[in-house]
Amino acid sequence: MDALGMIETRGLVGLIEAADAMVKAARVQLVSYEQIGGGYVTAL
């Protein structure tokens, strides 16, 4: 089963912490991240 999850945070540090917890909790793969603007960052 494949699914796509997204995390959106304000600031890169929060994104790194969330992505770290995500990859440690389940068998997931971090595909990419994008800086949106206004300090917001999204990871796929």
C-alpha distance matrix in Angstrom:
0.0 3.8 6.7 10.4 12.9 16.6 19.6 23.1 26.2 29.8 30.7 29.1 29.8 27.7 24.8 25.2 25.4 22.3 20.3 21.8 20.9 17.2 16.8 18.8 17.0 13.4 11.7 11.6 13.4 16.2 16.5 19.7 22.2 24.8 28.2 28.8 32.4 34.4 32.8 29.2 26.4 22.7 19.9 16.4
3.8 0.0 3.8 7.0 10.0 13.5 16.7 20.1 23.3 26.8 27.6 26.0 27.0 25.1 21.9 22.5 23.2 20.1 17.8 19.8 19.3 15.5 15.2 17.8 16.4 12.9 11.1 9.8 10.9 13.2 13.0 16.2 18.7 21.1 24.6 25.2 28.8 31.0 29.4 25.9 23.0 19.3 16.5 12.9
6.7 3.8 0.0 3.8 6.6 10.2 13.5 16.7 20.0 23.6 24.7 23.4 24.6 22.3 19.3 20.4 20.9 17.6 15.7 18.2 17.5 13.7 14.2 17.1 15.5 12.5 11.6 9.6 10.7 12.1 12.0 14.6 16.5 18.7 21.9 22.2 25.8 27.8 26.3 22.7 20.0 16.3 13.8 10.4
10.4 7.0 3.8 0.0 3.8 6.8 10.4 13.3 16.8 20.2 21.3 20.2 21.6 19.5 16.3 17.7 18.7 15.4 13.6 16.6 16.3 12.7 13.5 16.7 15.6 13.3 12.6 9.6 9.8 10.1 9.6 11.5 13.0 15.0 18.2 18.4 22.0 24.1 22.7 19.1 16.4 12.6 10.4 7.0
12.9 10.0 6.6 3.8 0.0 3.8 6.9 10.2 13.4 17.1 18.3 17.4 18.6 16.2 13.2 14.9 15.6 12.1 10.8 14.0 13.5 10.1 11.8 14.9 13.7 12.1 12.4 9.4 10.0 9.5 10.1 11.2 11.8 13.8 16.5 16.7 20.1 21.7 20.1 16.4 13.9 10.3 8.3 5.9
16.6 13.5 10.2 6.8 3.8 0.0 3.8 6.6 10.0 13.5 14.9 14.3 15.9 13.5 10.5 12.9 13.9 10.6 9.8 13.5 13.4 10.6 12.7 15.9 15.2 14.4 14.9 11.7 11.6 9.8 10.2 10.0 9.4 10.9 13.1 13.2 16.4 17.9 16.4 12.7 10.3 6.7 5.6 4.8
19.6 16.7 13.5 10.4 6.9 3.8 0.0 3.8 6.6 10.2 11.6 11.3 12.5 9.8 7.3 10.2 10.8 7.6 7.9 11.6 11.5 9.7 12.3 15.0 14.6 14.8 16.0 12.9 12.9 10.6 11.8 10.9 9.2 10.5 11.9 12.3 14.9 15.8 13.8 10.3 8.2 5.5 5.2 6.8
23.1 20.1 16.7 13.3 10.2 6.6 3.8 0.0 3.8 7.0 9.1 9.8 11.6 9.0 7.2 10.8 11.8 9.4 10.3 13.8 14.1 12.9 15.6 18.1 17.9 18.4 19.6 16.6 16.2 13.4 14.0 12.2 9.5 9.5 9.7 9.5 11.6 12.2 10.4 6.8 5.6 4.3 6.6 9.2
26.2 23.3 20.0 16.8 13.4 10.0 6.6 3.8 0.0 3.8 6.0 7.5 8.8 6.1 5.7 9.5 10.1 8.7 10.5 13.5 13.9 13.7 16.4 18.5 18.6 19.8 21.4 18.5 18.1 15.1 16.3 14.1 11.0 10.8 9.9 10.1 11.2 10.8 8.3 5.6 5.5 6.5 8.8 12.0
29.8 26.8 23.6 20.2 17.1 13.5 10.2 7.0 3.8 0.0 3.8 7.0 8.5 6.9 7.8 11.0 11.9 11.5 13.4 15.9 16.7 17.0 19.5 21.4 21.9 23.3 24.8 21.9 21.3 18.0 18.9 16.3 12.8 11.8 9.7 9.7 9.5 8.1 5.3 4.3 6.1 8.8 11.6 15.1
30.7 27.6 24.7 21.3 18.3 14.9 11.6 9.1 6.0 3.8 0.0 3.8 5.6 5.8 6.7 9.1 10.5 11.2 12.7 14.7 16.2 16.9 18.9 20.6 21.8 23.3 24.6 21.8 20.7 17.3 18.3 15.5 11.9 11.3 9.0 10.4 10.0 9.1 5.4 5.8 6.3 9.6 11.6 15.4
29.1 26.0 23.4 20.2 17.4 14.3 11.3 9.8 7.5 7.0 3.8 0.0 3.8 5.5 5.1 6.2 8.7 9.9 10.4 12.2 14.4 15.1 16.4 18.3 20.0 21.3 22.2 19.4 18.0 14.5 15.7 13.0 9.8 10.0 8.6 11.2 11.6 11.8 8.1 8.0 6.4 9.1 10.0 13.8
29.8 27.0 24.6 21.6 18.6 15.9 12.5 11.6 8.8 8.5 5.6 3.8 0.0 3.8 5.4 5.2 6.3 8.7 9.9 10.6 12.6 14.2 15.6 16.8 18.5 20.5 21.8 19.5 18.6 15.6 17.5 15.4 12.6 13.5 12.4 14.8 15.1 14.6 10.8 10.9 9.7 11.9 12.2 15.8
27.7 25.1 22.3 19.5 16.2 13.5 9.8 9.0 6.1 6.9 5.8 5.5 3.8 0.0 3.8 5.5 5.2 6.1 8.5 9.9 10.8 12.2 14.4 15.6 16.6 18.6 20.4 18.1 17.8 15.0 17.1 15.3 12.6 13.6 12.8 14.4 15.1 14.4 10.9 10.0 9.0 10.5 11.0 14.4
24.8 21.9 19.3 16.3 13.2 10.5 7.3 7.2 5.7 7.8 6.7 5.1 5.4 3.8 0.0 3.8 5.4 5.1 6.0 8.4 9.9 10.3 12.1 14.1 15.3 16.6 17.9 15.2 14.5 11.4 13.4 11.6 9.0 10.6 10.6 12.6 14.1 14.5 11.1 9.3 7.0 7.5 7.3 10.7
25.2 22.5 20.4 17.7 14.9 12.9 10.2 10.8 9.5 11.0 9.1 6.2 5.2 5.5 3.8 0.0 3.8 5.5 5.1 6.0 8.6 9.8 10.6 12.2 14.2 15.8 16.8 14.5 13.6 10.8 13.3 12.0 10.2 12.4 12.8 15.5 16.9 17.4 13.8 12.6 10.0 10.5 9.2 12.2
25.4 23.2 20.9 18.7 15.6 13.9 10.8 11.8 10.1 11.9 10.5 8.7 6.3 5.2 5.4 3.8 0.0 3.8 5.5 5.1 6.3 8.6 10.2 10.8 12.4 14.7 16.5 14.9 15.0 12.8 15.8 15.0 13.4 15.6 15.9 18.1 19.3 19.2 15.7 14.4 12.4 12.7 11.6 14.2
22.3 20.1 17.6 15.4 12.1 10.6 7.6 9.4 8.7 11.5 11.2 9.9 8.7 6.1 5.1 5.5 3.8 0.0 3.8 5.4 5.2 6.1 8.8 10.0 10.6 12.5 14.5 12.6 13.1 11.2 14.2 13.7 12.3 14.6 15.4 17.0 18.8 18.9 15.7 13.6 11.5 10.8 9.5 11.6
20.3 17.8 15.7 13.6 10.8 9.8 7.9 10.3 10.5 13.4 12.7 10.4 9.9 8.5 6.0 5.1 5.5 3.8 0.0 3.8 5.4 4.9 6.2 8.5 9.9 10.9 12.0 9.7 9.6 7.6 10.8 10.8 10.2 13.2 14.8 16.9 19.2 20.0 16.9 14.6 11.6 10.3 7.8 9.4
21.8 19.8 18.2 16.6 14.0 13.5 11.6 13.8 13.5 15.9 14.7 12.2 10.6 9.9 8.4 6.0 5.1 5.4 3.8 0.0 3.8 5.4 5.5 6.2 8.7 10.5 11.9 10.6 10.9 9.7 13.3 13.6 13.3 16.4 17.8 20.2 22.2 22.8 19.4 17.6 14.8 14.0 11.5 12.9
20.9 19.3 17.5 16.3 13.5 13.4 11.5 14.1 13.9 16.7 16.2 14.4 12.6 10.8 9.9 8.6 6.3 5.2 5.4 3.8 0.0 3.8 5.7 5.2 6.1 8.8 11.3 10.6 12.1 11.6 15.3 16.0 15.6 18.6 19.9 21.8 23.8 24.1 20.9 18.8 16.4 15.2 12.9 14.0
17.2 15.5 13.7 12.7 10.1 10.6 9.7 12.9 13.7 17.0 16.9 15.1 14.2 12.2 10.3 9.8 8.6 6.1 4.9 5.4 3.8 0.0 3.8 5.5 5.3 6.4 8.5 7.3 9.1 9.1 12.6 13.8 14.0 17.1 19.0 20.7 23.2 24.0 21.0 18.4 15.7 13.7 11.0 11.1
16.8 15.2 14.2 13.5 11.8 12.7 12.3 15.6 16.4 19.5 18.9 16.4 15.6 14.4 12.1 10.6 10.2 8.8 6.2 5.5 5.7 3.8 0.0 3.8 5.6 5.7 6.4 5.6 7.0 7.7 11.5 13.3 14.3 17.9 20.1 22.3 24.9 26.0 23.0 20.5 17.4 15.4 12.1 11.8
18.8 17.8 17.1 16.7 14.9 15.9 15.0 18.1 18.5 21.4 20.6 18.3 16.8 15.6 14.1 12.2 10.8 10.0 8.5 6.2 5.2 5.5 3.8 0.0 3.8 5.8 7.7 8.5 10.5 11.5 15.2 17.0 17.7 21.2 23.1 25.3 27.7 28.4 25.2 23.0 20.1 18.5 15.5 15.5
17.0 16.4 15.5 15.6 13.7 15.2 14.6 17.9 18.6 21.9 21.8 20.0 18.5 16.6 15.3 14.2 12.4 10.6 9.9 8.7 6.1 5.3 5.6 3.8 0.0 3.8 7.2 8.5 11.5 12.9 16.4 18.4 19.0 22.3 24.3 26.0 28.5 29.1 26.1 23.6 21.0 18.9 16.1 15.7
13.4 12.9 12.5 13.3 12.1 14.4 14.8 18.4 19.8 23.3 23.3 21.3 20.5 18.6 16.6 15.8 14.7 12.5 10.9 10.5 8.8 6.4 5.7 5.8 3.8 0.0 3.8 5.7 9.2 11.5 14.7 17.2 18.6 21.9 24.4 26.0 28.9 29.9 27.2 24.3 21.4 18.9 15.7 14.5
11.7 11.1 11.6 12.6 12.4 14.9 16.0 19.6 21.4 24.8 24.6 22.2 21.8 20.4 17.9 16.8 16.5 14.5 12.0 11.9 11.3 8.5 6.4 7.7 7.2 3.8 0.0 3.8 7.0 10.2 12.9 16.0 18.0 21.6 24.5 26.3 29.4 30.9 28.2 25.3 22.1 19.3 15.8 13.9
11.6 9.8 9.6 9.6 9.4 11.7 12.9 16.6 18.5 21.9 21.8 19.4 19.5 18.1 15.2 14.5 14.9 12.6 9.7 10.6 10.6 7.3 5.6 8.5 8.5 5.7 3.8 0.0 3.8 6.7 9.3 12.4 14.4 17.9 20.9 22.7 25.9 27.6 25.0 22.1 18.7 15.8 12.2 10.2
13.4 10.9 10.7 9.8 10.0 11.6 12.9 16.2 18.1 21.3 20.7 18.0 18.6 17.8 14.5 13.6 15.0 13.1 9.6 10.9 12.1 9.1 7.0 10.5 11.5 9.2 7.0 3.8 0.0 3.8 6.0 9.3 11.9 15.5 18.7 20.8 24.1 26.1 23.6 20.8 17.2 14.5 10.7 8.6
16.2 13.2 12.1 10.1 9.5 9.8 10.6 13.4 15.1 18.0 17.3 14.5 15.6 15.0 11.4 10.8 12.8 11.2 7.6 9.7 11.6 9.1 7.7 11.5 12.9 11.5 10.2 6.7 3.8 0.0 3.8 6.0 8.2 11.9 15.0 17.3 20.5 22.5 20.0 17.4 13.7 11.2 7.4 6.1
16.5 13.0 12.0 9.6 10.1 10.2 11.8 14.0 16.3 18.9 18.3 15.7 17.5 17.1 13.4 13.3 15.8 14.2 10.8 13.3 15.3 12.6 11.5 15.2 16.4 14.7 12.9 9.3 6.0 3.8 0.0 3.8 7.3 10.5 14.1 16.2 19.6 22.2 20.1 17.4 13.7 11.0 7.6 5.5
19.7 16.2 14.6 11.5 11.2 10.0 10.9 12.2 14.1 16.3 15.5 13.0 15.4 15.3 11.6 12.0 15.0 13.7 10.8 13.6 16.0 13.8 13.3 17.0 18.4 17.2 16.0 12.4 9.3 6.0 3.8 0.0 3.8 6.9 10.4 12.7 16.1 18.8 16.8 14.4 10.7 8.5 5.8 5.4
22.2 18.7 16.5 13.0 11.8 9.4 9.2 9.5 11.0 12.8 11.9 9.8 12.6 12.6 9.0 10.2 13.4 12.3 10.2 13.3 15.6 14.0 14.3 17.7 19.0 18.6 18.0 14.4 11.9 8.2 7.3 3.8 0.0 3.8 6.9 9.5 12.6 15.1 13.0 10.7 7.0 5.5 4.1 6.1
24.8 21.1 18.7 15.0 13.8 10.9 10.5 9.5 10.8 11.8 11.3 10.0 13.5 13.6 10.6 12.4 15.6 14.6 13.2 16.4 18.6 17.1 17.9 21.2 22.3 21.9 21.6 17.9 15.5 11.9 10.5 6.9 3.8 0.0 3.8 6.0 9.2 12.2 10.8 8.7 5.7 5.3 6.4 8.6
28.2 24.6 21.9 18.2 16.5 13.1 11.9 9.7 9.9 9.7 9.0 8.6 12.4 12.8 10.6 12.8 15.9 15.4 14.8 17.8 19.9 19.0 20.1 23.1 24.3 24.4 24.5 20.9 18.7 15.0 14.1 10.4 6.9 3.8 0.0 3.8 5.9 8.7 7.4 6.2 4.5 6.5 8.9 11.8
28.8 25.2 22.2 18.4 16.7 13.2 12.3 9.5 10.1 9.7 10.4 11.2 14.8 14.4 12.6 15.5 18.1 17.0 16.9 20.2 21.8 20.7 22.3 25.3 26.0 26.0 26.3 22.7 20.8 17.3 16.2 12.7 9.5 6.0 3.8 0.0 3.8 7.0 7.3 5.4 5.7 7.2 10.5 12.9
32.4 28.8 25.8 22.0 20.1 16.4 14.9 11.6 11.2 9.5 10.0 11.6 15.1 15.1 14.1 16.9 19.3 18.8 19.2 22.2 23.8 23.2 24.9 27.7 28.5 28.9 29.4 25.9 24.1 20.5 19.6 16.1 12.6 9.2 5.9 3.8 0.0 3.8 5.3 5.6 7.6 10.2 13.6 16.5
34.4 31.0 27.8 24.1 21.7 17.9 15.8 12.2 10.8 8.1 9.1 11.8 14.6 14.4 14.5 17.4 19.2 18.9 20.0 22.8 24.1 24.0 26.0 28.4 29.1 29.9 30.9 27.6 26.1 22.5 22.2 18.8 15.1 12.2 8.7 7.0 3.8 0.0 3.8 5.6 8.9 12.0 15.6 18.7
32.8 29.4 26.3 22.7 20.1 16.4 13.8 10.4 8.3 5.3 5.4 8.1 10.8 10.9 11.1 13.8 15.7 15.7 16.9 19.4 20.9 21.0 23.0 25.2 26.1 27.2 28.2 25.0 23.6 20.0 20.1 16.8 13.0 10.8 7.4 7.3 5.3 3.8 0.0 3.8 6.6 10.2 13.4 16.9
29.2 25.9 22.7 19.1 16.4 12.7 10.3 6.8 5.6 4.3 5.8 8.0 10.9 10.0 9.3 12.6 14.4 13.6 14.6 17.6 18.8 18.4 20.5 23.0 23.6 24.3 25.3 22.1 20.8 17.4 17.4 14.4 10.7 8.7 6.2 5.4 5.6 5.6 3.8 0.0 3.8 6.8 10.3 13.6
26.4 23.0 20.0 16.4 13.9 10.3 8.2 5.6 5.5 6.1 6.3 6.4 9.7 9.0 7.0 10.0 12.4 11.5 11.6 14.8 16.4 15.7 17.4 20.1 21.0 21.4 22.1 18.7 17.2 13.7 13.7 10.7 7.0 5.7 4.5 5.7 7.6 8.9 6.6 3.8 0.0 3.8 6.8 10.3
22.7 19.3 16.3 12.6 10.3 6.7 5.5 4.3 6.5 8.8 9.6 9.1 11.9 10.5 7.5 10.5 12.7 10.8 10.3 14.0 15.2 13.7 15.4 18.5 18.9 18.9 19.3 15.8 14.5 11.2 11.0 8.5 5.5 5.3 6.5 7.2 10.2 12.0 10.2 6.8 3.8 0.0 3.8 6.8
19.9 16.5 13.8 10.4 8.3 5.6 5.2 6.6 8.8 11.6 11.6 10.0 12.2 11.0 7.3 9.2 11.6 9.5 7.8 11.5 12.9 11.0 12.1 15.5 16.1 15.7 15.8 12.2 10.7 7.4 7.6 5.8 4.1 6.4 8.9 10.5 13.6 15.6 13.4 10.3 6.8 3.8 0.0 3.8
16.4 12.9 10.4 7.0 5.9 4.8 6.8 9.2 12.0 15.1 15.4 13.8 15.8 14.4 10.7 12.2 14.2 11.6 9.4 12.9 14.0 11.1 11.8 15.5 15.7 14.5 13.9 10.2 8.6 6.1 5.5 5.4 6.1 8.6 11.8 12.9 16.5 18.7 16.9 13.6 10.3 6.8 3.8 0.0
